[in-house]
Amino acid sequence: MADENVKVLLTGGGTGGHIYPAIVIADEIRRLNPSAQILFVGTRRGLESKVVPRLGYEIKYIDVRFIIRRLTLKNFVTVYKALTSAFAAKKIIREFKPDIVVGTGGYVSGPVVYAATRLKVPTLIHEQNAFPGLTTRLLSRRVTKVAVSHAAAVKRLKSGAATVVTGHPVRREFFEIDRSQARQEMGLKEKQKLVIVVGGSGGALKLNQVALESSRAILADPDVILIHITGSRYYQWVQEEREKLALSPDLAERYRLTDYLHDMPRAMAACDLIVARSGGMVHEMTVTGCPALLVPSPNVTDDHQLHNARSIAEAGAALVIEESELSGDILAREISALMSNPGGLKIMAAAAKALGKPEAGNRLANIILEMANK
């Protein structure tokens, strides 16, 4: 019988790709064990400082920064902060006395998980990328277990690491929503085709540029609805550039601009194609069965987004265009070809669904509770 007083410390942050998996795990632990005590550890600068308290979870903060991968004096501060944050993490762990510490990636999770290994607390790291991040690679042989989203990640970890392929924890809203209901709620007619362009939570300059350049050609198909999610820092600029296009009333009505889409599960369930980066969002695409045109970010460590994109493309669920090869003309041509081939989109959607692991969050929660109760 599970210990009702189990304590779980979760750490991960900086971006939504690291925070939301931790929140899914917390939700699934609460679903299995409503009495479980859950504590998050993050930074005040990261998105977790806004998201975690809003969802009703307790969070404590440490001061840690990411390493800049070039020679710079700022990294001396980063190393100093990493050392002091490990001491701060130890203090939090000693006070909370968790039965297990779980890291979901990002620079904040490294010092916390490391501190837990030093204190002999059971530890689990979840790695979302096909190419494991630096934190995972450094700690893989110290932690009790490494859970991975992609099977391809296993061979890129040090031999001797205890690994399990779980898939990626995704919010239930992404796989419990009905496509026809989602389309109806979004006001889409039967023949209309929804294309979403999104650059992740922070937005992506290149995707915004090519979406603007290609919008007229994409919307030449009268059945296409284009939702362009700019990210908050680019919204005003994109809005001004869109005005310069002087679109006809029909095209303007079908070109919908927003800085952020709160109901992404519904939009993804309703859409026919998503144009996006290939970070953590690829897992949401697969569980919803959403065909994708992926443009990996070239500005990430170890080119992990390219590895993610290729693993999805190899399964037949996506096409990949590297950013250096992307232009408005190419984007419009690829979208037009996909939109005119509904049979091909259905095959891609089925391939995406086959890749998706909606049970990943529940499986991880079960593994964590089992480890905590040992």
N, C-alpha and C positions, 0 to 999 in steps of 0.2 A: 504493500500500500504506500502511495506517495506521501512524503512528509508535507503536511499542510503548512508548516512554518518555513518552507524552503525559501532561501534568499538568493536572488539572481542579480548580479551586477552586469549591466550591458554598457559597452563603450564603442563608439564609432561616430564619426561626424565630419564636419566641414561642408560636405555637399549632400544633397538628397539621396544620392546613390549609396551612401554609407549609413545615413540616418534611417531611411524608411525600412530597410531590411531589419534593423534592430527593433523598430517599432512593431513590425509584423511579428517578429519572434516574441516580443513582450505580450502582444495581444493574444497570441496562440498559447503562451504559457498561462495567462490568466484564464483563457477558455478551458484549459485542462485542469488548472488548479487556481480557483478564484482567490484563495487565501495567500498565494505566493507574494512575497515582498520583492519588489523590483526597484532598482536604483540605476539611473543612467549617469555616466560620467562623460562630459564633453568640454568644449571651450565656449567662452562667452562670444567669440567672434563668429563661430560656426552657425549654420542654419538650425542646429539642434537647440540652441538657446531660445529660439522662437517656437519651434515645432513641438518639442517634448513637453514643456509645461502646459501648452494649449491642449494636449491630449490627456492631461491629468496624471502624468508620471513625474516622480521626483527626479531632479537632476542636480548633480554637484559639478563644479568646474575646476579644471586645472589649466595652467597657462603653458601651452606647447605650440610650436609652429612647425610648418613643413620645411623640408630641406630644399633649398634652391640648387638645382643641379648644374651649377657652374661656380667657379671660384669667386666668392664674395664674402666680405666681412660679416654680412648678415648671418651667415651660417655659424659663426662663432656664438652669436646670440642664440641661434637655434639649438646648438649642442648644449649650451648652458641651460636653456629652458627645458630640454629633454631630461637632463640630469635632475634639475629641481622638481620637475613635474613627476618624475618617478618617485621621489620622496613624498610628494603631495598625494600621489595615487596610493602609496603604501599606507599613509595615514587614513585615507578614506576607506580602504579595504579593512584595516584593523578595526575601525569604528563600526562599519556596517556588518562585518563578519559574513561575507557571502559564502554560499555553498559551492558556487561556481562563478567564474568570470568569463564573459563572452565578448569577443571583439568582432566587429563587422567591417573593419578597415578604416582607412584614413589615418592621418598622422597622429590623432589623439589616442587611438587604440593601442599604439605601440608601447608607450610608457606604462599604461595601465595593465595591459596583459603581461608585460615583462615583470612588473612589480608583483603581480599575482603568482607568477611562476616562482619568484624568489621566496614568496611566503607560503609556498607549497599548496596553494589553492588550485583545485581542478580548473583547467582552462580550455576553451574552445575558440578557434578563430574561424569565421566564415569568409571565404574568398569568392567574390562575385565574378572575377574576370578569368578569361581563358589563359591569360598570362598573369600569374600571381604577382601582387604588388610587393614592394620592398618590405613592408611590415610583415607580411605573411612569410616571405622567403627567409627573413632573419629569424623569425620566431617558430618556424614550422617544427623544428626538432626539440624545442623547449616546451611547447604546449602539449596538453593531454591529447587533443584531437584537432585536426583541420578538416572542416567541411567545405566542399567546393561546389560551385554552381555548374561548371563545365568539367566533363571528364578529362578534357585536354589539359587541365591545370595540374593533374596528378603527376604527370611525367616531368613537370617543370619544378617540382618541389624536391628538396633533398631526400635521398633515400633514407628510410628509417622513420620518416614522418608518418604518424598514424592518420590516414585520410579516409574520408567517406564522401561519396558523391550524393548530394542531397537535392541538387537544383537550387533555385534562388527563391527566397521567401518574398512572396508578392501579396499585396493586400487583397482580401477576398472580393472586394468590389470589382476587381479586374476580371475574375473568372466566374462570378455568380450572376453577372448581368446578361440579359437576353439581347441578341443583336437586333432583332426586329423591334423590340420595345425601345431600345436605345435610339434607333433611327427615327422612330415615331416621336419620341420625346424631343429629339433635335430638329423636328420639323422637316425631315428629308422625305421627298417623294420617292415612289418606287423605283423610277429610272435614274434618279440622281446618284452621282458618285462623289463620295467625300474624300478629299485629299487633305492631309494635315502635314504642315511643315513646322518642325519644332527643333530648336537648338539646345534643348536641355534647360534646366532651371535657370541658368545664367544667360541663356541666349547664345547664338553663334553668329558672328559678323558675316562670315562667308555664306552661310545658309540664308541669312536675311538678304544679302545682296543678290544672290541668284534667284531667290523667290520673287523679288521685285522685278528683276530683268525678264524672268520667264512667265510672269503672271498672265500677261495678255495672251500668250500662246497656249498656256495651260487652260485658260478659260474660254478659248476658242470653241471647245466642246461645250455646247449649251447645257449639258447635263452635269457638268463638274462644279462642285462647291469647293472652294479653297479656304481652309482655316490656317492662317499664318500666325504662329505664336512666336513673338519676337524676343521675349525676355525683357525685363523692366528697363535695363540700361539702354536698349536699342529702340524702344517703342516710339518715342517722339520722333527720332530720326527717320524710322521706317514710315511712320504716318505722313511726315512731310514729303518724303520721296514718292509715296503712293499718290499723294495729291497731284504731284507733277506729271503723273502718267495720264491724267485727264481721261479716265476710263468712262465708258458709256454707263448710264444708270444700271443697265442689266449686269455688266461686268463688275461694277462697283458693289452691287448688292451681293454678288456671288463670291467676292473677294473679302473675306471677313478677317479683320485684324484684331489681335488681342495681345497684351503683354504676358498674360498667364492664364491658363485654363484650369479652373479649380476641379471641374468634373472630368478629369482625364480618362477614368475608367469608362464612362459612358461614350465619350468621343472616340476612344480607341475601338470600342465594341462596334460602333456605328460606321467606322471609316473603311474605305476600300484600299487605301494605301497611305502609309506614313513615311515621310522623308525626315530622317533624324540622325543624330549622332548614335554611337553604338556603345554607350556606357551601360549603366544599370537598367535603363529603359528597355533594352532588348528583351529582357525577361518578361516585362509587362506585355510587350508585343506578342510574344509566343503564347502566353496563357490566354490572351484574347483572340488569337488566331488572326493577327493583323499583318498582311503582307508589307514588306518594308523595302525602301531604297535607303541604304545606309551610307553615310558620309562620315567615316571615323575622324575624330579630332586628331590632328597631328601634334597637338600641344599637350600630350599626356605622357606619363612615364612609361618607358618600355614599349611604347606603341600598343598598349593593351587594347585600345578600342579597335585597332585593325585586326588583332587576333580574335576579338569577340565577333566582329562583323564577318570574318571569313568562316568562323564555325557555324554561324547562322546561314550564310550563303551556301556552304557546302551541303547543308541539309535541304536546300531548295526553297527556303522561306524568305530569302531576301536577295537583292542585287546590291553590289558594293561599288561605289565610285569614290576614289581617293580625292581628297580636297584639291590637290594640285591639278587634277584633271577635270574639275568641275567648272562648268560655265552655265549661264542662263540657257543657251541653246541646247546644251547636252541634257540639262535637267528637263526642259520642256519636251525634248524628243523621247527621253526614257519614260516620262510620265504618260505621254500620248500613246506610246507603244503598249504600255501596261493597261491603260484604261480601255484600249480598243481590243483587249484580249481577256474578256471576263473568265474564260475557261482557265487561262494561265493564272489569273489572280486566285481562283478557287483552289488550284493545285498548291500555290504558295501559302494560302491560308491554312490548308490542311497540313502542310509541312510544318508551319509555325505551331499549330495546335499539338502536333506530334512531339515537338521539342519541348513544349511547355510542361512544367511540373507544378501544377497548382497545389499539390499536397506538400511542397517543400517546407513551408512555414510550420505546418503541423508536425512534420517529421523531425525538423530541427528542434522544436519545442520538446518533443518526446525524448530525443537524444539528450538534450540539456537537463531535463528533469531526472532522467535515469542516471546521468553522471553526477548530478547534485545529491542524489539519494544514496550513492554508494558509500 
